[in-house]
């Protein structure tokens, strides 16, 4: 027997980058979205098959295209040194905590930027413990998991030019690359992952006024470059560099959304960077709330005017058309 029900949403952000839809009915059949229609007088609000989320915004789950799961965002240098030198037995619970933090903030897929010790490969090959967050992990070098996607860390005009000419799919960071490289990226469909929150964290942690001034200037320049990328039609995907000093797993996604908005993206455009654009880059069949897609979505109580702040305090996370029993409201930060 089919499982058929519906959700009434106050607002819907579908991941396309378009304006939020008001008062919609999302019909779900066997865990898949069967229809999305305006909620009208003919729909019975108190029907047992309709779940009332009219006080909330629905949004696709997020994808963070640049994280370091084996590293903590702590600014404690001794702890960072211990983590860098630790073996798998010590790193395994660290990875699990970071996945918990990511899931608590609505992240369902990540691309890890460096698994030089093979810890993540080991982690994903182990049996999945009961209650584990359903976060999909891609580790650098595992191109067979998502097609051949080449993401290059590069800063400056010549390094970025070289990477683009070589045929990369994405540039990570890309500081100081210049307009010419952005135009090439737009022409060739190369994605930019600007990691703004890592630069903001550098400003906040600068040890002296001169260092803070330099870091602030670098952030301002990168924000201007991201604004130009938007103007030129470069696809931007969200990546936080979580695990860098001061960049916390999960929380950093919300902060990165704020910075994209500061660079000139609308709320829904920024959400597209964190959903559809990341999904397309990694070859994932997710990132959208659309007919035919799996009924996965975030529930943020309130209105779009309260976003992205309210993404830090999700009301629920729905997976395959049902609230996830793993998600707990008001997540506690595990990183110190």
Buried (B, 14 or more C-beta within 10 A) or exposed (E): EEEEBBBBBBBBBBBBBEEBBEBBBBBBBEBBBBEBEEBEEEBEEEEEEBBEBBBBBBBBBBBBBBBBBBBBBBBEEEEBEEBEEBEEEEBBEBBBBBBBBBBBBBBBBBBBBBBEBEBBEBBBEEEEEEEEBBBBBBBBBBEEBBEEBEBBBBBBBEBBBEBBEEEBBBBBBBBBBBEEBBBBBBEEEBBBBBBBBBBBBBBEEBEEEEEBEEBBEBBEEBBEBBBBBBEBEBBBBBBBBBBBBBBBBBBBBBBBBBBBBBBBBBBBBBBBBBBBBBBBBBEBEBBBBEEEBBBBBBBBBBBBEEBBEBBBBBBBBBBBBBEBEBBEEEBEEBBE
